[in-house]
Amino acid sequence: MKLVVALALLSNAAAFMAPVAPRAPATPLKAITTEAMIEKAKADRLAHLEAQSLEALTLAADNFERAVFPNAMIVGDCVITHLLGKLGYLESGKVKVMVVDTFHLFDSTMPFLADLEKKYNFKAEIFGPADCENKDVYLKKYGDKLWVADVEQYDKICKVEPFQRGLKTLNTDVMINGRRRDHGAERAYIDIAEVAPIGGGLAKLNPLAYWTLEDCFDYAAANGVPLHPTVALGYPSQGDEKDTVPVPDPDGLSGFQGAAGSVKFVDGKWTGDKAIWLDYGNERKGRFVGLVNKDGSTKTECGIHVAGAEKTFDRDLWEGGAVKELASQEDALAMKDGVMVVYAPWCQFCQGMEEAYEKFAADAAAKGITVAKYRGDEDRDFVQSKFNTESFPTINVIKGGKATKYESEDRSVEALAALV
């Protein structure tokens, strides 16, 4: 018995120790480089983003009657122009292109627009400061330093009013624009489409919402998209020449100090450290240089794309509700008791408090308390001297005809209710 077991164990051991026949060689992997993998991944991503954006643009054009694309000729806007051209919407006029000429743009901007018009076979609708047929007329009327003396008034005259007038003139029902999530915190959660708000305003399409700036440059390079001439000179974003600098710039005004043009994008190729342009929120680093809002904050928006800027293109704030309109200086001075807001309908901060102030007014009216509004942007000396106004909005509590300024930035219904 022991012998049988031993033989069995020996047999098993021999089988275990027997040489194993070599395996057939595996089929060799197809040679591929890291660069090729990256290029394929980028191409796949761009194909997906393009298809997504084309579908969104098609749905907008098919479901709205008067789609308008305000084009500032920054990199993303150039991509949208190409996409619209690819769909045939520019040549057919199915989507109108609108351009705001502030009379302070780069000298190369309007000639570049002419190049785009020729390439894609369309004619842009151009809107500038009201009652100023050219820059000479503007300068005679406002001088060349309005943007220094009063940046809010400059934005109103040169950007917001022409923008709103353009949307109204073109009877816009959906606005196409190039806002993206990677522009910065103000736009971090925008989606590809925004429905028209209750109480007025436009539906908005953001076809590049989920793109990055790098995607835009990659797409431009892959598809021969013309870019603004200043991109090749070191400017990642284009705006008014007076407050736009290259990134980096010699004085470090953009937040990055270095030789102008040391980072640039020419003929689809990068020169210098592209991360300076492409890092999150950096595209507009060279924009609004030296500009400060009336509340002391650094300016990061041009006044056109701030929340609600398009909302008032055809109406005032607080119309038809519980807020009492004070139509004249006499009406304002005659107010004895209550709460008054001095406002400008184009001001984003005024627009931001619109809903809360209306609800506060309705609640106060039930208690017999007057809540009023006085438009101050066209009567600045008066509201400054009589109603404590240095910026918009300014809220005053009126008691016995005396105005006391509400100093807090909290404009919630609860905070306002505590005033009365």
Secondary structure, 3 states (H helix, E strand, C coil): CHHHHHHHHHHHHHHHHCCCCCCCCCCCCCCCCHHHHHHHHHHHHHHHHHHHHHHHHHHHHHHCCCEEEECCCCHHHHHHHHHHHHHCHHHHCCEEEEEECCCCECCCHHHHHHHHHHHHCCCCEEECCCCCCCHHHHHHHHCCCHHHHCHHHHHHHHHHHHHHHHHHHCCCCEEECCCCHHHCHHHCCCCCEECCCCCCCCEEECCCCCCCHHHHHHHHHHHCCCCCHHHHHCCCCCCEHHHCCCCCECCCCCCCECCCCCCEEECCEEECCCHHHHCCCCCCCCCCCCCECCCCCECCCCCCCCCCCCCCCCCCCCCCCCCEECCCHHHHHHCCCEEEEEECCCCHHHHHCHHHHHHHHHHHHCCCCCEEEEECCCCHHHHHHHCCCCCCCEEEEEECCEEEECCCCCCCHHHHHCCC
